[in-house]
Amino acid sequence: MSKHLKFLCSAALVLGLSGPVIAADAVDADTVVATVNGTQITVGQMIMVRAALPQQYQSMPDDVLFNGILDQIIQQNLLAQAHTGDEPRRLEIALQSERRLILADAVVEDFLSEPPSEEDIQAAYDARYANFEGPSEFNAAHILVETEEEAAALRQQIVDGADFAEMAKEHSTGPSGPSGGALGWFGPGMMVPEFETAVVAMNAGDVSAPVKTQFGWHLIKLNELRKQETPALADVRSELAGEVQGAKLEAFIESLTEKSEIDRSNAAAFDPSIIKQTNLLDE
């Protein structure tokens, strides 16, 4: 939609229809709704405009949309007809590009209209997860304090037999302190780098030396370590379906390429920055 022709649908623009209503079965895309100095406005044109509207307009009452869209197309025709002289080169190129894009999109939509089969999705799942070994996941707790000395002193008490969870409740300044420092399960990338590096080097049951992060000094206890399980097919079905369709489309484009004569030899002679020179569109 042109930025100069905002879609207007205030009550003042809703004019209402007069005369008999045309039966739906008597209408097709070429049925003429109105004319502007002899230029026809058809049902098909109005349908295309409505389909391109932002979602917030799609649910508006049909009569509001009908009249608003008709007003818009009438105004567009009036402005287009007000243009004098030859069509600018920029417009010609824009129309060529728009037509190419629309045709390409139509071919893609038609080609991918049939969803991938269950066999294809299962094959994609098997290929991806046949030898799957998920990343490590950690179940840990921590005590957060302000100084390295305090962290070291607390660690010595824990080594001497003090309960880690009780020490966390008493001394940790972090939000997990009241729950004994428990952090639950987490995987790669979920903790700050210094914290994650320390955890990766630990074995289950270990209590780390003091670890400094931007939050302060930590003592970390690694409770458990596990590998991420293979996801169920149902959890990744939509992602796999998209990949299958993408591979299908890529193969289709490759087949078209192989059967076509494409000469790119001239391209090497151009300075790549030429595509920024929009002034060429006006020559």
Secondary structure, DSSP 8 states (H G I E B T S, - for coil): --TTS-----GGG-----S----GGG--TT-EEEEETTEEEEHHHHHHHHHTS-HHHHTS-HHHHHHHHHHHHHHHHHHHHT--SS--HHHHHHHHHHHHHHHHHHHHHHHT-S---HHHHHHHHHHHHTT----EEEEEEEEEES-HHHHHHHHHHHHTT--HHHHHHHH--STTGGGTTEEEEE-TTSS-HHHHHHHHT--TT-B---EEETTEEEEEEEEEEEE-----HHHHHHHHHHHHHHHHHHHHHHHHHHHS----GGGGGS-GGGGG-GGGGG-
